[in-house]
Amino acid sequence: MSAALPPLHELLSPERAAEIHAPLLEWFRREQRDLPWRRTPDPYAIWVSESMLQQTQVATVIPYFERWIARFPTLQALAEADEADVLHAWQGLGYYSRARNLLYGAREVLAKHGGRVPDRVEDLRALPGVGPYTAGAIASIAYNIEAPIVDGNVIRVLSRLFALRGDPAKAPLKGRLWELAEALIPQGAAREFNPALMELGARICTPANPRCGVCPVSAACAARALGVQDQLPETAKRPAPTAVRMAAAVVGRDGRLLLAQRRAEQARWAGMWQFPMVEAQPEESLPDAARRALWEVVGLEARAGERAAVVRHGVTRFRITLEAYYCAAIGDPEARGCQAWRWVAPADLEAYALPAAHRRIARILLEEEPQLELRFSH
């Protein structure tokens, strides 16, 4: 059991804060990465970038951010966009609720705030999908308001700077980290200081093998002084991912492929298009699951043929193996377990918002396009 946390005033005296502020800001001004969202004070662009950066690497986000801003350059442009276009622009980033929340949030800002992204943390928190981190990031980076942000990088930096023991995801340490993050912001410098903390965690104060020798605030680091920087933060071990088997049906007719649109109320990939798919039952073969997918999703009876593709990917705590099978179906589809269905020419698949796994299946099918018709012959 970890020891009780010291009071905030004991952890952070004015003198201690000064030891951190000047060297960290000087380092950041000199060493910060040139990222596209750092070139603008536009709160809308910062909102977009912070939404994309959740659970996604910076290098992955950069081209998506640039394409998004080119396609939806203003909040009003996003608010007036169709959801299908928004999901298509997000395609490949995963966690599609982030894209929908951006769209719904933009519409709410247009309706309730005159099109101006609010600067009050309370108003930001009221927007769809905006939690305390995103609200703090927008308020501090766009408006220079002294609002704290606490992400994985900041948790790591603060845990080491102040040698904090305990699980940072649980009380009381979780609350103390937010208090520290707010108290540490130098007056009038939130716009630089919060990104500086994140940059330090991303590039210097890394999870493994922190680069203490080049850290601008190593002299103020309690963990380094105690030699415990590799032990902090004391994050709980993640449970092993759960293996999931899924099957999809690939059906062709008159040179077109069958896609089904997921219903809006479905928890994952809502509103997106995919090949009819279900999770296989424990004792069910994947070809039988593909046949069942066709019946449950679009009401078609079919027989499964050879395997078209195997795709493996991870979603949150699940490790998914998705196998797609060519199926010969009779009759006409119906929207039984989907919002809509559509016959799509293979060359047009890229125009649809497909989850990453189904996009990979589509690319495999495109490579076999000259032979597709033979796959569906009875």
N, C-alpha and C positions, 0 to 999 in steps of 0.2 A: 504493500500500500504506500503510495507516495505521500511525502510530507505536505503539510498545509502550505498553501501559497502565501508568500509575503504580501503585505499590503502594497497597493500600487505606488504610494509615495516612497516606499523603501526600495522598490525596484527601479524607479525612474526619478531621480533627482534632476534639477535643472542642469547641474554640472555633467551628469551622465548623458543627458539628452544632447548637450553641446558637443560631447565627444563623438557622437554619432552623426549629428546633422551636417557639420561642415565637411568632413572627409567623404561622406556618402554622396552628398550633392556635387561636390567637386569631381568625384569619380564618375558620376552619372553624366554630367555635362561633357565630360571628355570621352567616355567610353560607350555611351548608349548606342544601341543598334538603330540604324536608320529604317524604321518601320513606317509603312504608309499612313497608319492612323495616328502617328506622332507628328505628322506634317500638317495637321489641321486641328483647330479648336472646336470644330463643328460637333455639337453634342450628339447629333444623329449618327454621324460616322463613328464616334467613340462607342455609342450604344451598339452599333452593328459589330464593331470589332470585338467588344467584350463578350457579346453573345456568341460569336464564332469561336473565341478563344477558350470557352468553357469546354473542358475535356478534349481539346484539340491542340496539336502542336503549332507553334508560331509559323514554322516553315510551310506547313500545310495550309494555314489560314491566308497567308499573303495573297496568292493568286485568286482565291475565292473572294476575299475582301475587295480586291481591285475590280473584279468582274461585277460584283454586286453593286458597287458604287457607280460603275459605268452604266449599269442597267437601271438602277433605282437611285439616281443621284441626290434626291431630296426625300425628306420624310413624306411629303405629299405624294411624290411619285410612287413610293412604296404603299402608302395607304390606299391609293387608287388601283393598285395592281390586283390581278386575279390570283387566288391562292395557288392555282396550278402553276402559274409562272414563278411564283415565289418558291415553291417547293422544287421546281426544276432548277432554279438558280442555286439552290442550296444542295442539290443532288451531289452526293459523295462525302459531305461533311458529317452525316449521321445525326442522331438525336434531333429528328425533324421538328419536334415540339418547339425547339428554339426558333426555327424559321416562322412557324405559325404565330408564336408569341410576339415576334418582331412585327409581323403584319397586323395582328390585333392591337398591339400596343401603339403602332403608328396611327391606326384609325382612331384609337381613343385619344391620343394627343391632339389629333386634328379636331375631334369633336368637343373635347373638354378643355383644351389648353390653347386653342387658337393656332395650332400647328407648331407651337414652341415647346421643345422638350423641357419639362419643368426642372427647376434647380433645387427644389426642396427634396430632401431624402424621403420624407413621408409621401410626397406626391409621386415620386419615382417608384417607391415600393408598391404603390397602388396599381401600377401598370402590369399587364399580364406578363408573367415569367420573370419579373424583375425582383430579385432577392436582395438581401443586404449588401452582398459583394458588388453586384452590378450597379445598384443605386449609389453606393459609395464611389465606384469608379467614375460614373458619369458626373456626379456632383463635384468630385475633386479634380478630375482631369479636364473636364469641359468648363467648369465654373470656378475652379480654384477654391472651393469650399472645403473646410477642414473636416471632411467626412472620412472615416476609416475604411480600408478594404483589407480583407483577410482571405487570401487564397492559400494554396499549398506552398507556394514560394515564401509568402509572408509568414506563415506558420513556422516554417523551418528557420527562417532568419531570426524571428523573435524568440523562438524556443532556445536557440543557441546563444543569442546575444545575452539573454537573461538566465540561461541555464535552468529552464523550466522543465520540471519532471511531471509526468502524467500524460494521459491520453488527450491530445488537443481537440479531439472530436467530442469530448464529453465535459460536462461541468465538473469542477469550477474552472478548469483551465481554459475551456473554450471562451467563456465570458471574459476572463482575464486577458486573453490575447486581443480581443476586440477593444478592451479598455486601453491596453498598451498601444495598439495601433493608432488609436485616436489621440492619446496623450502625447505620442511621439511626434506628431505632425508639427513642424515649425510654422509659426504664424505667417500666413501669406505665401507659403511655399508648397501647398498641398499638390498643386498641378505637377510639380517635379518630384516631390518626395515620395508619394505613393508609387509611381512607376519605378523610382529608384530602388525601393525595397523589393519590388517584384523582379527587377532586372538583376539585383544582387543574388536573389535566390535562384534565378534561372541560370546564371552564368558562373557564379563564384561559390555561393553557399549551396552547393548541389547535394542531392540526397546521399550519394556515395562519393567518397574521396573529395570533400570540400577543399577548395583551393585557398586555404588559410594564409598561405605565404604571400598572396597578392590581394588579399581582402582589404578594402579601404578602412574597415572598422574592426580589424582584428584586435587592435589594442584595447577596444572596449568590450570584447567578447568574453563573457564569463565562462562559456563552455570551453573555449580554447584554453583559458587560464587554468581550468580544472582538468583539461585533457579528455573531455567527454563529448567533443563535437560529433564524433561518429556514432554516439549513442542517442543523440537527440535529433528530432523529436521522438517521443515514445509512442509512435503510431501503432494501432492494433493491426495484427496480421489480417490480410484479406482472406476470406474463405475461398477454397478451391472452386473454380468455375463449374457450373452444372452443365453436363453434356446434354445436348438436345438434338434429336434427329428430325429433320423436316423433309418433305417431298413436294415437288412442284410438277405440274403437268404442262407440257409443251404441245399445243394443238395447232395444226395448220389447216387452212382451207383456202383454196383459190389463191395461193401464193401469199396468204396473210397469216399472222399469228394471233392467237387469242390472249388478250390482256384483261384483267379484272381490276377494278378500282376499289380499294379498301374503304369501308364505311368510316364516316367521320368519328363515330363513337369508339372505334377500335383503338386499343391502347397503343399499339405500335404501328408506325408508318401510315397513320390515318390519312385518307385522301390520296394516297399514292397508288401507282399502277404496278401490277406484278403479274407474273404467271400464276394461275390458281395454285394455292399452296395450303398445306395443313401440317401440323405437327404429327408425326407418326406415333401411334400407340406402342407401348412396350413390346408387344409380341407381333406387331404388324410389320409386314415387309414394306420396303419403301415403294416398290411398284404398286402394291395395293393401296398405299397411302396416296400416291399420285392419282389413282383412279378415284379414290374417295374425295380428294380435293376438287376434282372436276364436278362431281355430283353435288357436294356441299356448297361450293362457291358459285357455280354457274349452271347447275342442273343438267349436266351432260353425262350420259353413260359412255364408257370408253373401255378400251383394253390398252394396257401399258405395253410399250415396246422396249427398245433398248434405251440405255441411259444416255442422256444428252450431255450432262455436265455434273460436276461435283464442285461445290463451293464451300469453303470453310471460313467462318468469320466469328468475331466476338461481339456481343451486345451486352453491355453492363456486366452482369455476373454469369452470363451464359456463353458457352462455347458451342456454336451451332454448326452442324454439318447438313447442308442442303443439297439434295440430289434431285436433279430434274430428269424426267422421263418423257420421251416422245410417246404421245397417246393418239390413237385413232378413235375419234368420237363420232357419234351419230346424233341427229337432231339439231335443234337450235338452242343457243344459250338463253338463260334467263338470270336475272339478278337475284339469285336465291340467297347467297351469303356475301354479297358484295353490293356496292353502291351502283356500279354500272359495269358494262363489259364492252369490248370493242375489238374488231378485227383490224390488225395493224400490219402494214407492209414492213418487212424486216428493215428496210432502209430508213423507216420513220421512227424506229424504236427510240432513237436518241432524243426525239422531241418530247418524250414522256418522262415524267418524274418517277424513276424507278429506284427502289432501295438498292444499295450498293451490290448486294449479292445477286439480285435479279439483273442489274446492269452487266455484271460479269457473265451471267448466263446468256444475255442478249448478244454480247460480243462473241462468245463462243459460237452461237447460232449463226451470226453473220459470216463467220469464217467458213461455215458449211452451207451457205445459202444456195449454191447450185444443186445440192443434194437434198434440200429440205423437203421437196415434194415427194421424193421417194420414201422419206421417213414416215409419211402419214398414209401410205397406200395400205389398203386392207389386205 
